[in-house]
């Protein structure tokens, strides 16, 4: 009974602490969500105790290091299931939660599950201390790599879209970059289009919540634009899309792309640009080609 209470307390404190740290790293954006997050951590911690006991019983015949690794993975799965359950309960409101619950609960459960097995199985206090330090470091590295790994597995990326209008001329291509955000590789790709004259910047937009991996789409309009288009999204790279009549040419032509699209659509009052997300959602806004 005492061990179960200790496990519940540890799961709650660790999860809440990781949640607070995650919000603090994000300049305390969404700090008001810490209170409801703490409330959700109560059932998370209560369920963690029996789940941890099950993980311990399933690993009693394994060497202690292998049992600890198994418990760490089981904790990741428990955190994912817990987050999925809350997402089903909250519905669309779950998307407004600023605390990265999936990351926090997966890492917290992984540490608590594996630490519990280690504490029960270790033969010496020194072994326990060393093991807990290793688990803490592993949890830190897992937390740092959690979102990039999740983005890679789900096909998510941070996509930045640059819009340009081409003004023909005889001189070498001059590229307007008022925000100074284009890097030399971007400029080199724009020059690979073979255009001469001037590229006038018509704005920048970005989509998706992850910071890595990143991709850029450089869309060049050669007025007038009379019909909409659907362009495949660049896959972790930079691609220029040059309007040629009613279609767009990709530069480089062999650059990797996703199946999901970027849509240019004509609507009453002007043009819209929308991006398909890996989650199935869409985002976008008005466009002035």
C-alpha positions, 0 to 999 in steps of 0.5 A: 500500500505504501509503495502504491501511494509513493508511486502515485505521488511520484508520478504526479510530482514528476509529471507536473514538474516536467509540465512546468519546465516545458511551459517555462522553456516556452517563455511561460506561454500557456501558464494558465493551462497548468492548473487544468493540467495538474487536475488531469495529472491526478487520474494519470498518477492514480492509474500509473501505480497499478500499471507500474506494478504490472510492468514489474511483475512482467519483468521479474525474470528479466535481468535488471537492466533489461527489465528497466529498459522494458519498463521505460518503453512501457511508460512511454506507451502508458503516457501515449494512451493516457494522452489519447484518452484525455484527447478523446474526452476533451475533443477539439478543446484538447488542441488548445492545451498549451502544455505539451501533454503527450511529451510530458506524460510519456517522459514522466511515465517512462521515468517513473515506471523504470525507476520503480523497477530499478528500486525494487530490483537493485541490490545496492544503494550505489546501484540505485543512485547510479541507475537513477542518474542514468534514467534521469539523463535518458529522460532528458535526452528523450524529452529533447528528441521527443518532438523531432522524432514524433515529427519524423514519424508523423510526417510533420514539418515546419513549412515556410512559404515565400511569395514572389512576383516576377518583373521581367528585365535584362539584368541579373536576377535581383531578389527582394528580401525585406525581412532578410530571411533568405539564406544563400541556398534559397537564393541559389535555387531562385537563380536556378529558375533562369529568370532575369529581372526582379523578384518582388517579395509578396509576403511570407507565411509559416505553418505547423507547430514543430520546429524541426524538420524544416522546409521552404516553398518559394512560389514565384508568380508571373502575372496574371494568375487566372486559375488555381493550382495544387502544389506538392509540399517540399519534404524537408528541403527547399523548392521553388515553384515557378508559374508558367501559364496555368501550371508551376514548374518545380526547381529542382525538378527532382527534389523530394515532396510529400503527397499532401498539397498546398492549394492556391484557390480563387475566391470572391474578393481574391486568392487564398492559399491553404496548406494541408497538415500531416494531421489532416487539418488545413491552415492558410490565408489570403494571397496577393499574387 
